[in-house]
Amino acid sequence: MPRESVGAYRFRAALGGAVGALIFVFPAAHEPPSADGLSSGHATEVMPPASTHIAPSSGLFATACTSAGNCVAGGDYQIGSKPVEPAVAMQSHGRWSRGIRLLLPPDAAQQPYSQVNGIACSGPGNCVAVGDYEYGRSDSLQAFIATESHGRWARAYAPRLPANSSTPGSAQLGAVACTHGGSCEAVGSYLDSSGNEQAMALTKPAGGGWRQATEIAAPASAGANPDAFMTGIACTGPGSCVAVGSYSVSATRYAAMGAIESGGTWRRATGIAAPHNAISSTFTAVASISCLPTGTCLGVGEYAVSATQSRAMSVTESKGRFSPAAAITAVPGGTSLHPSTYLLGVSCTPTSTCLAVGGGRNEAGHSVAMYMAWSRGHWRATFLPPPARAGTGTYALSALYSVSCTGRDECTAVGYFNDRTGARHAEAASTH
């Protein structure tokens, strides 16, 4: 199950217990989605790593595709009361393999609550997974990087933290992006020597190893403890990236932020103004960002409009400047009288359309998976039709976490659903 420290905005999709995984393929991204757009898709189960007779729980929180039908996804799994460990699953020619366990660094705790938060690929069989794990006797939290080369995953290792990091070190990695040339960048957070949580970034040049992480300075409006964390990153080339996340303005108020890297140097992050009807909240964040062929980048997230109601929002970045966040008022058919929506992932296609995923409150008042298609400045929202054995009533819970698009109508997302007993299951669907 995702921890709130990995991004408090994810709490709605992590309601108790480990989550299962669900992978969907959406209708053509250039067409407005319809309520039954996925009803003809066939679903297959994405099995977690092999286990005993005890059915494991699993979760997938990140995905990256290199072409239609060829993707990798990552998250975690747990068997009974055993440790929560990181796992990845691969799709080849439209078929998903059983998940495999990623090996953690040797210092991992006996119960190393661990998960993959981000995945990126520079080509088929050459990917990077980032996340965090608990280590040592004090179960401190540490970031990890795991690399896949020619289809084989190596043991994960902890990156070198910024020079002013705490002792013992504590960090998380929330997202990673790679170019086809083989350069990669990852973002997250770390604890500095004063006990404050700061945003950080680290780089891997093409043909080289990961360099020591550096701090991304928090916005000038940050509180005494910025509690800053980057959860999304997109790169248009080596040393040219944009990252998004959230930071603390005060002990009870969080705000969205974004940062620009140009020429290999990260500028101080800037606060992103929330929509005019936002209330002070701990759940304001831009969760993910993706760039269009035009050079403009689109970020998505959520903000609070009341104590019990959230709303999806979007922000654009162009030529180094972030726009104020805009409310996304589109809601799916069959939504509740008091709609509540949120977005956790976004991916844009070469045809300048984008698909975002998250969840929303249906007419029964349950939080269920939702996706939104963006084209020519307009959003359309659709609830994802649940699988045949999906739960009803209080068990009708589902969400989507991440999406990856490789072509005009080639988008795959990951998430979870509850069955009729409240158990979580992995599932895949493909249009190919």
WOCOR-V36759 format. One record per residue. N is the residue number from 1. OMEGA is omega as a letter, one per 30 degrees, with the letter a starting at -180 (none if undefined). NEAR is the number of other ideal C-beta (glycine too) atoms within 10 Angstrom. D_FIRST is the distance of its C-alpha to the first C-alpha in whole Angstrom. Layout:
N_OMEGA_NEAR_D_FIRST ; N_OMEGA_NEAR_D_FIRST
This chain:
1_l_22_0 ; 2_l_22_4 ; 3_l_16_6 ; 4_a_13_9 ; 5_l_13_12 ; 6_l_22_10 ; 7_a_24_12 ; 8_l_19_12 ; 9_a_29_13 ; 10_a_24_10 ; 11_a_14_10 ; 12_a_20_11 ; 13_a_24_9 ; 14_a_19_6 ; 15_l_12_8 ; 16_l_8_8 ; 17_l_14_6 ; 18_a_21_4 ; 19_l_30_6 ; 20_a_26_9 ; 21_a_32_11 ; 22_a_30_14 ; 23_a_27_17 ; 24_l_25_20 ; 25_a_22_23 ; 26_l_26_25 ; 27_a_21_29 ; 28_a_18_31 ; 29_a_23_30 ; 30_l_14_33 ; 31_l_15_34 ; 32_a_13_32 ; 33_l_20_30 ; 34_a_12_31 ; 35_a_13_29 ; 36_a_11_29 ; 37_a_19_29 ; 38_a_20_26 ; 39_a_8_28 ; 40_a_10_30 ; 41_l_16_27 ; 42_a_9_26 ; 43_l_16_23 ; 44_a_14_22 ; 45_l_16_19 ; 46_a_24_17 ; 47_l_19_17 ; 48_l_29_14 ; 49_a_17_16 ; 50_a_11_19 ; 51_l_15_19 ; 52_l_9_21 ; 53_l_5_21 ; 54_a_11_18 ; 55_a_13_16 ; 56_l_22_13 ; 57_a_23_9 ; 58_l_28_8 ; 59_l_30_7 ; 60_a_32_10 ; 61_a_31_9 ; 62_l_26_13 ; 63_l_28_16 ; 64_a_25_20 ; 65_l_23_23 ; 66_l_19_27 ; 67_a_12_28 ; 68_l_20_28 ; 69_l_19_27 ; 70_a_19_26 ; 71_l_28_22 ; 72_a_28_19 ; 73_a_31_15 ; 74_l_29_13 ; 75_l_33_9 ; 76_l_30_8 ; 77_a_27_9 ; 78_l_21_10 ; 79_a_20_13 ; 80_a_10_14 ; 81_l_7_13 ; 82_a_13_14 ; 83_l_18_12 ; 84_a_21_9 ; 85_a_24_11 ; 86_a_27_11 ; 87_l_27_13 ; 88_l_24_15 ; 89_a_27_17 ; 90_l_21_21 ; 91_l_21_23 ; 92_a_14_26 ; 93_l_9_29 ; 94_a_15_27 ; 95_a_11_25 ; 96_l_22_22 ; 97_l_13_22 ; 98_l_14_19 ; 99_l_26_17 ; 100_l_15_17 ; 101_l_15_16 ; 102_l_25_16 ; 103_a_15_19 ; 104_l_24_18 ; 105_a_17_20 ; 106_a_8_23 ; 107_a_14_22 ; 108_l_22_18 ; 109_l_18_17 ; 110_l_8_18 ; 111_a_13_14 ; 112_l_21_13 ; 113_a_18_9 ; 114_a_25_9 ; 115_l_29_8 ; 116_l_27_11 ; 117_a_31_11 ; 118_l_26_15 ; 119_l_31_17 ; 120_a_22_21 ; 121_l_22_24 ; 122_l_19_28 ; 123_l_12_29 ; 124_l_16_28 ; 125_l_16_27 ; 126_a_15_26 ; 127_l_26_23 ; 128_l_24_21 ; 129_l_30_17 ; 130_l_28_16 ; 131_a_29_13 ; 132_a_27_13 ; 133_l_28_13 ; 134_a_20_14 ; 135_l_23_18 ; 136_a_12_21 ; 137_a_7_22 ; 138_l_9_20 ; 139_l_14_17 ; 140_a_17_18 ; 141_a_20_15 ; 142_l_26_17 ; 143_l_27_17 ; 144_l_28_17 ; 145_l_22_19 ; 146_a_23_20 ; 147_l_18_23 ; 148_l_20_24 ; 149_a_10_28 ; 150_l_7_30 ; 151_a_11_27 ; 152_a_8_26 ; 153_l_18_23 ; 154_l_12_24 ; 155_l_12_22 ; 156_l_22_20 ; 157_a_16_21 ; 158_l_19_21 ; 159_l_23_23 ; 160_a_13_26 ; 161_l_22_25 ; 162_a_19_28 ; 163_a_11_31 ; 164_a_11_30 ; 165_a_20_27 ; 166_l_17_26 ; 167_f_7_27 ; 168_a_12_25 ; 169_l_19_23 ; 170_a_21_20 ; 171_l_25_18 ; 172_l_28_15 ; 173_a_31_16 ; 174_a_28_14 ; 175_l_27_17 ; 176_l_28_20 ; 177_l_25_23 ; 178_l_22_26 ; 179_l_17_29 ; 180_l_10_31 ; 181_l_13_33 ; 182_l_15_31 ; 183_a_20_30 ; 184_l_26_26 ; 185_l_28_25 ; 186_l_28_21 ; 187_l_30_20 ; 188_a_31_18 ; 189_l_29_19 ; 190_l_27_21 ; 191_a_20_22 ; 192_a_20_26 ; 193_l_11_29 ; 194_l_10_29 ; 195_l_9_25 ; 196_l_18_25 ; 197_a_22_22 ; 198_l_24_23 ; 199_l_30_22 ; 200_l_28_23 ; 201_l_21_24 ; 202_a_24_25 ; 203_l_21_28 ; 204_l_22_29 ; 205_l_16_32 ; 206_l_13_33 ; 207_a_8_34 ; 208_l_10_33 ; 209_a_9_30 ; 210_l_18_28 ; 211_l_12_29 ; 212_a_13_29 ; 213_l_23_26 ; 214_a_16_28 ; 215_l_19_27 ; 216_a_25_27 ; 217_l_16_29 ; 218_l_24_28 ; 219_a_20_30 ; 220_a_9_33 ; 221_a_14_31 ; 222_l_22_28 ; 223_a_18_28 ; 224_l_10_29 ; 225_a_16_26 ; 226_a_23_25 ; 227_a_22_21 ; 228_a_28_21 ; 229_l_26_18 ; 230_a_29_19 ; 231_a_30_16 ; 232_l_29_19 ; 233_l_27_22 ; 234_a_24_25 ; 235_l_21_28 ; 236_l_14_31 ; 237_l_9_33 ; 238_l_19_33 ; 239_l_16_33 ; 240_a_16_32 ; 241_l_26_29 ; 242_a_24_27 ; 243_a_31_24 ; 244_l_29_22 ; 245_a_33_20 ; 246_l_28_20 ; 247_a_27_22 ; 248_l_22_23 ; 249_l_18_27 ; 250_a_12_27 ; 251_a_10_25 ; 252_a_10_24 ; 253_l_13_24 ; 254_l_26_22 ; 255_l_25_24 ; 256_l_29_23 ; 257_l_29_25 ; 258_l_24_26 ; 259_a_26_28 ; 260_l_21_30 ; 261_l_22_31 ; 262_a_12_35 ; 263_l_7_37 ; 264_a_12_34 ; 265_l_9_34 ; 266_l_23_31 ; 267_l_12_33 ; 268_l_12_32 ; 269_l_25_29 ; 270_l_18_30 ; 271_l_18_29 ; 272_a_25_28 ; 273_l_14_30 ; 274_l_25_28 ; 275_a_17_30 ; 276_a_9_33 ; 277_l_11_31 ; 278_l_20_28 ; 279_l_13_27 ; 280_a_13_26 ; 281_l_21_22 ; 282_a_17_19 ; 283_l_19_18 ; 284_a_28_20 ; 285_l_31_19 ; 286_a_31_20 ; 287_a_29_17 ; 288_l_29_19 ; 289_l_31_23 ; 290_a_24_25 ; 291_l_20_29 ; 292_l_19_31 ; 293_a_11_34 ; 294_a_9_36 ; 295_l_10_35 ; 296_l_14_33 ; 297_a_24_29 ; 298_l_20_27 ; 299_l_31_24 ; 300_l_30_22 ; 301_a_34_20 ; 302_l_29_20 ; 303_a_25_22 ; 304_l_21_23 ; 305_l_18_26 ; 306_a_12_26 ; 307_a_7_24 ; 308_a_9_22 ; 309_l_14_22 ; 310_l_27_21 ; 311_l_23_23 ; 312_l_29_22 ; 313_l_26_24 ; 314_l_23_26 ; 315_l_22_28 ; 316_l_16_30 ; 317_l_24_31 ; 318_l_13_34 ; 319_l_7_37 ; 320_a_11_35 ; 321_l_10_34 ; 322_l_25_31 ; 323_l_15_32 ; 324_l_13_31 ; 325_l_25_28 ; 326_l_15_29 ; 327_l_17_28 ; 328_a_22_27 ; 329_l_12_29 ; 330_l_17_29 ; 331_l_21_27 ; 332_l_22_26 ; 333_a_12_29 ; 334_l_13_28 ; 335_a_19_26 ; 336_l_16_26 ; 337_l_7_29 ; 338_a_11_27 ; 339_l_20_25 ; 340_a_23_22 ; 341_l_25_20 ; 342_l_29_18 ; 343_a_31_18 ; 344_a_31_15 ; 345_l_28_17 ; 346_l_28_21 ; 347_a_25_23 ; 348_a_25_27 ; 349_l_22_29 ; 350_a_11_33 ; 351_l_16_34 ; 352_l_15_33 ; 353_a_20_31 ; 354_l_24_27 ; 355_l_26_24 ; 356_a_30_21 ; 357_l_27_18 ; 358_a_33_16 ; 359_l_29_16 ; 360_a_30_19 ; 361_l_25_20 ; 362_a_19_23 ; 363_l_13_26 ; 364_l_12_24 ; 365_a_12_22 ; 366_l_19_19 ; 367_a_22_16 ; 368_a_25_17 ; 369_a_26_16 ; 370_l_27_19 ; 371_l_29_21 ; 372_l_25_24 ; 373_l_24_27 ; 374_l_22_29 ; 375_l_17_33 ; 376_l_7_36 ; 377_a_5_34 ; 378_l_9_33 ; 379_l_20_30 ; 380_a_16_29 ; 381_a_24_26 ; 382_l_25_25 ; 383_l_22_22 ; 384_l_27_21 ; 385_a_17_23 ; 386_l_18_21 ; 387_a_17_21 ; 388_a_6_24 ; 389_l_12_22 ; 390_a_20_19 ; 391_l_20_19 ; 392_a_11_21 ; 393_a_9_22 ; 394_l_11_19 ; 395_a_16_17 ; 396_a_18_17 ; 397_l_23_14 ; 398_l_26_13 ; 399_l_26_13 ; 400_a_28_13 ; 401_a_31_12 ; 402_a_29_15 ; 403_l_29_18 ; 404_l_24_21 ; 405_l_24_25 ; 406_a_19_28 ; 407_a_14_31 ; 408_l_15_32 ; 409_a_19_30 ; 410_l_22_28 ; 411_l_29_24 ; 412_a_28_21 ; 413_l_29_17 ; 414_a_30_14 ; 415_a_32_12 ; 416_l_28_11 ; 417_l_26_13 ; 418_l_25_13 ; 419_a_15_17 ; 420_l_12_19 ; 421_a_8_18 ; 422_l_13_15 ; 423_a_13_13 ; 424_a_23_11 ; 425_l_22_13 ; 426_a_29_14 ; 427_l_20_17 ; 428_l_26_19 ; 429_a_19_22 ; 430_l_20_25 ; 431_a_19_28 ; 432_none_9_30
